[in-house]
Amino acid sequence: MVRRPDERLDVSANNYSSDRPHTYHVPAHGSTTHSVDPLQHGPGWYDLSVGLAGDASWSRRYVGHLENGEHSITG
């Protein structure tokens, strides 16, 4: 696949959050940061998907729990 000079990454919450999807334009060899606070919307869980615009074959899903020493429930 030939990469364009500017890739568009789409980040969206699947569960545990009502955050709107975010789009990032990242230059070739560049980077970006997406921050979430899993304790703000629930008991520490996060579930995010990242997709690459124009390439449906590439995606990543990040699911986990932020430990804070408190009792919590499972996802």
N, CA and C of each residue as an Amber inpcrd file, in Angstrom:
protein
   225
   0.8420000  -1.1800000   0.0000000   0.0000000   0.0000000   0.0000000
   0.8870000   1.2430000   0.0000000   0.5820000   2.1810000  -0.8300000
   1.3110000   3.4480000  -0.8760000   0.6390000   4.4080000   0.0920000
   1.4120000   4.9400000   1.0030000   0.8750000   5.8620000   2.0100000
   0.8530000   7.2840000   1.4650000  -0.2280000   7.9710000   1.7870000
  -0.3270000   9.3850000   1.4500000   0.5160000  10.1750000   2.4410000
   0.8970000  11.3950000   2.1180000   1.7130000  12.1840000   3.0410000
   1.0060000  12.5020000   4.3590000  -0.3120000  12.4590000   4.3730000
  -1.0730000  12.7790000   5.5760000  -2.1260000  11.7010000   5.7730000
  -2.0240000  10.9160000   6.8380000  -2.9960000   9.8610000   7.1240000
  -4.0330000  10.3840000   8.1050000  -5.2510000   9.8820000   7.9420000
  -6.3240000  10.2630000   8.8510000  -6.6650000   9.0720000   9.7330000
  -6.5320000   9.2550000  11.0370000  -6.8920000   8.2370000  12.0160000
  -8.2100000   8.6170000  12.6640000  -9.1180000   7.6570000  12.7180000
 -10.4080000   7.8650000  13.3690000 -10.4370000   7.0500000  14.6500000
 -10.6830000   7.7060000  15.7870000 -10.7290000   7.0640000  17.0960000
 -12.1490000   7.1860000  17.6300000 -12.7350000   6.0500000  18.0200000
 -14.0940000   6.0950000  18.5560000 -14.2260000   5.1750000  19.7680000
 -15.0910000   5.5790000  20.6830000 -15.3750000   4.7920000  21.8860000
 -16.4250000   3.7460000  21.5410000 -16.1940000   2.5120000  21.9670000
 -17.1610000   1.4390000  21.7330000 -18.1050000   1.2600000  22.9160000
 -17.5680000   1.2740000  24.1100000 -18.3460000   1.0770000  25.3380000
 -17.7580000   1.9600000  26.4390000 -18.5000000   2.0900000  27.5140000
 -18.0490000   2.7650000  28.7370000 -17.9210000   4.2840000  28.6060000
 -18.1630000   4.8480000  27.4510000 -18.0140000   6.2890000  27.2700000
 -18.9640000   6.7570000  26.1780000 -19.4010000   7.9840000  26.2900000
 -20.2430000   8.5760000  25.2490000 -19.4690000   9.6310000  24.4660000
 -18.1400000   9.5840000  24.5470000 -17.3180000  10.5420000  23.8100000
 -17.5900000  10.4430000  22.3150000 -17.5940000  11.5990000  21.6650000
 -17.7440000  11.6370000  20.2100000 -16.4920000  11.0810000  19.5540000
 -16.6190000  10.5670000  18.3320000 -15.4230000  10.1290000  17.6030000
 -14.4800000  11.3110000  17.3470000 -13.1920000  11.0330000  17.3140000
 -12.1730000  12.0460000  17.0380000 -11.4150000  11.6590000  15.7780000
 -11.0430000  12.6520000  14.9980000 -10.2400000  12.4340000  13.7980000
  -8.9290000  13.1820000  13.9420000  -7.8370000  12.5050000  13.6160000
  -6.5060000  13.1000000  13.6890000  -5.8460000  12.9870000  12.3210000
  -5.2600000  14.0730000  11.8680000  -4.4730000  14.0730000  10.6380000
  -3.0130000  13.9920000  11.0590000  -2.3610000  12.9020000  10.6670000
  -1.0000000  12.6320000  11.1090000  -0.0780000  12.6180000   9.9000000
   0.9750000  13.4390000   9.8950000   1.9050000  13.4450000   8.7680000
   2.7100000  12.1420000   8.7260000   3.2450000  11.8220000   7.5750000
   4.0810000  10.6340000   7.4250000   5.1870000  10.6450000   8.4750000
   5.4160000   9.5120000   9.1050000   6.4210000   9.3460000  10.1610000
   6.1080000  10.1870000  11.4000000   4.8930000  10.7050000  11.4960000
   4.5080000  11.5250000  12.6400000   3.8040000  10.7010000  13.6970000
   3.3170000  11.3670000  14.6990000   2.5810000  10.7010000  15.7680000
   1.5360000  11.6590000  16.3230000   0.6210000  11.0920000  17.0950000
  -0.3840000  11.8840000  17.7790000  -0.7230000  11.1870000  19.0830000
  -1.4210000  11.8670000  19.9560000  -1.8170000  11.3080000  21.2380000
  -3.3130000  11.4990000  21.4240000  -3.9740000  10.4490000  21.8640000
  -5.3970000  10.5130000  22.2020000  -5.5100000  10.1330000  23.6720000
  -6.0870000  10.9950000  24.4760000  -6.1920000  10.7430000  25.9140000
  -7.6310000  10.4770000  26.3160000  -7.8050000   9.5300000  27.2150000
  -9.1200000   9.2500000  27.7930000  -8.9540000   9.1400000  29.3030000
 -10.0300000   9.3810000  30.0280000 -10.0340000   9.2260000  31.4790000
 -11.1000000   8.2040000  31.8340000 -10.7250000   6.9130000  31.9510000
 -11.7260000   5.8870000  32.2120000 -12.4190000   6.0160000  33.5630000
 -11.8480000   6.7750000  34.4730000 -12.4850000   6.9580000  35.7740000
 -13.5520000   8.0420000  35.7380000 -13.5420000   8.8620000  34.7080000
 -14.5130000   9.9560000  34.5940000 -15.9100000   9.4270000  34.2580000
 -16.0100000   8.4030000  33.4140000 -17.3070000   7.9340000  32.9220000
 -17.7630000   6.6180000  33.5250000 -16.9400000   5.9800000  34.2990000
 -17.3550000   4.6900000  34.8320000 -16.2940000   4.1210000  35.7520000
 -16.3940000   2.8370000  35.9910000 -15.5150000   2.2080000  36.9670000
 -14.1330000   1.8390000  36.4170000 -13.5520000   2.6710000  35.5810000
 -12.1810000   2.4720000  35.1360000 -11.9780000   1.7240000  33.8380000
 -13.0520000   1.3460000  33.1620000 -12.9210000   0.5850000  31.9190000
 -12.8360000   1.5060000  30.7180000 -12.0970000   1.0780000  29.6900000
 -12.0470000   1.7960000  28.4130000 -12.1280000   0.7910000  27.2780000
 -12.6610000   1.2350000  26.1370000 -12.8300000   0.4000000  24.9480000
 -12.8410000   1.3390000  23.7370000 -11.7300000   1.3920000  23.0240000
 -11.5670000   2.3010000  21.8950000 -11.2040000   1.5450000  20.6290000
 -11.6670000   2.0470000  19.4970000 -11.2580000   1.5290000  18.1900000
 -10.5540000   2.6360000  17.4250000  -9.4950000   2.2560000  16.7190000
  -8.7490000   3.1820000  15.8740000  -8.7680000   2.6180000  14.4640000
  -9.1560000   3.4430000  13.5060000  -9.1920000   3.0350000  12.1120000
  -8.4060000   3.9960000  11.2440000  -7.9310000   3.4860000  10.1300000
  -7.1750000   4.2850000   9.1710000  -8.0680000   4.5700000   7.9850000
  -8.3790000   5.8320000   7.7560000  -9.2550000   6.2120000   6.6520000
  -8.6550000   5.7550000   5.3280000  -9.4720000   5.1470000   4.4950000
  -9.0150000   4.6980000   3.1890000  -8.3890000   3.3180000   3.1890000
  -8.3010000   2.6650000   4.3440000  -7.7250000   1.3230000   4.4220000
  -8.5180000   0.5070000   5.4390000  -9.5920000  -0.0960000   4.9780000
 -10.4720000  -0.8600000   5.8650000  -9.7960000  -2.1120000   6.4230000
  -8.6410000  -2.4930000   5.8800000  -7.9540000  -3.6910000   6.3720000
  -7.1360000  -3.4200000   7.6360000  -6.9920000  -2.1480000   8.0320000
  -6.1910000  -1.8170000   9.2110000  -7.0840000  -1.2160000  10.2840000
  -7.0480000  -1.7990000  11.4700000  -7.7350000  -1.2290000  12.6370000
  -7.1060000  -1.8270000  13.8850000  -7.2980000  -1.1370000  15.0040000
  -6.8330000  -1.6120000  16.2970000  -7.9320000  -1.3420000  17.3140000
  -8.0380000  -2.2370000  18.2890000  -9.0060000  -2.0470000  19.3640000
  -8.2530000  -2.1420000  20.6820000  -8.5020000  -1.1920000  21.5630000
  -7.8440000  -1.1180000  22.8670000  -8.9160000  -1.2080000  23.9450000
  -8.8530000  -2.2640000  24.7550000  -9.8300000  -2.4990000  25.8060000
  -9.0610000  -2.8140000  27.0840000  -9.4800000  -2.2160000  28.1790000
  -8.7950000  -2.5160000  29.4250000  -9.4230000  -1.8280000  30.6110000
  -8.7210000  -1.9320000  31.7210000  -9.2060000  -1.3800000  32.9750000
  -8.0640000  -0.6520000  33.6660000  -8.3280000   0.5460000  34.1230000
  -7.3560000   1.3420000  34.8750000  -7.5540000   1.0570000  36.3590000
  -6.5500000   0.4460000  36.9650000  -6.6380000   0.1230000  38.3850000
  -6.3730000   1.3770000  39.2290000  -7.1930000   1.5390000  40.2560000
  -7.0100000   2.6950000  41.1470000  -7.0150000   2.2940000  42.6250000
  -6.9610000   0.9830000  42.9020000  -6.9400000   0.5210000  44.2760000
  -8.3070000   0.3630000  44.9060000  -9.3550000   0.8020000  44.2270000
 -10.7280000   0.6890000  44.7360000 -11.3540000  -0.6140000  44.2430000
 -12.4070000  -1.0670000  44.9430000 -13.1800000  -2.1970000  44.4450000
 -13.8540000  -1.7840000  43.1520000 -13.9680000  -2.7150000  42.2220000
 -14.6490000  -2.3950000  40.9640000 -15.3720000  -3.6400000  40.4700000
 -16.0910000  -3.4820000  39.4020000 -16.8120000  -4.6050000  38.8010000
 -16.1320000  -4.9880000  37.5030000 -16.4050000  -6.2050000  37.0400000
 -15.8190000  -6.6320000  35.7700000 -16.5890000  -6.0240000  34.6150000
 -15.9430000  -5.9990000  33.4590000 -16.5630000  -5.4470000  32.2600000
 -17.5250000  -6.3490000  31.7080000
